Amino acid sequence: MSTYNSEPEDELETITMALKTCQESNNLKSCMQCTSFLDCNLRKQYVLDVYNSMNKGNTGGFEF
């Protein structure tokens, strides 16, 4: 889902919507309740996109 041309915030918004859709379709309020929690590629991408959003797409530290 991530592309190098996209802004980190755009990627985060897109993956967040996809994650919420997945949770709703599985009648879950949290990914932690899912049996695929540790193996879920969607969630792994969400974590990466959160990281990229926090550090504005750069390697290194976070910008709060």
N, C-alpha and C positions, 0 to 999 in steps of 0.2 A: 503494500500500500504506500509506503513512503517513496517519495521521489526527491531527487536532489534539487529540482527546480521549484518545489513548493516551499512556502513559508512554514516553519515549525508549528505555528498556531493553527494554520489551515489543516495540516496533517492531523493535529491533535483533535480538532473539531470533527473531522471526518471519522477518525477511528473511534472517538467517543460515541458518536451517533451509532456506529456499527455495533459497538459493544453493548450499548443500551438496547438496541434492537434484538440482539442475541439473548440478552437477559430476559427481556419481555417475552420473546417467543418460547423460552424455556421455563417461563413462570418463576424466575429467580429475581431476587432483590440484590444479589451480590454474586460476583464470579466465584467467591470462595465456597458457595453452596454447590457449584457445578462439579460433576465427576471428572471433567476434563480440565480442571483448574490448572494443574501443573503442566499439561501438554498442549494447552490452547495457543495456537499461533496468533489468533486475534488479540488475546490478552498480552502475549509477548510483544506484539507490535505496539499495543497501547502503552506499555511500559517504556519502550524505546522512544515513542513519540512524546511522552511526558518528559523524559530526560532531555530530548532535543529541544523541546519547547522551553524548558527551564534554562538551558544554556544557550538559547538562541541559535541552535544549529552548529555551534562551534564545539570543538573538543576542549575538554578542560572543565573548569569550574562552573558553578551555577550563578545566575543573576536573579536575585530575589527582589 
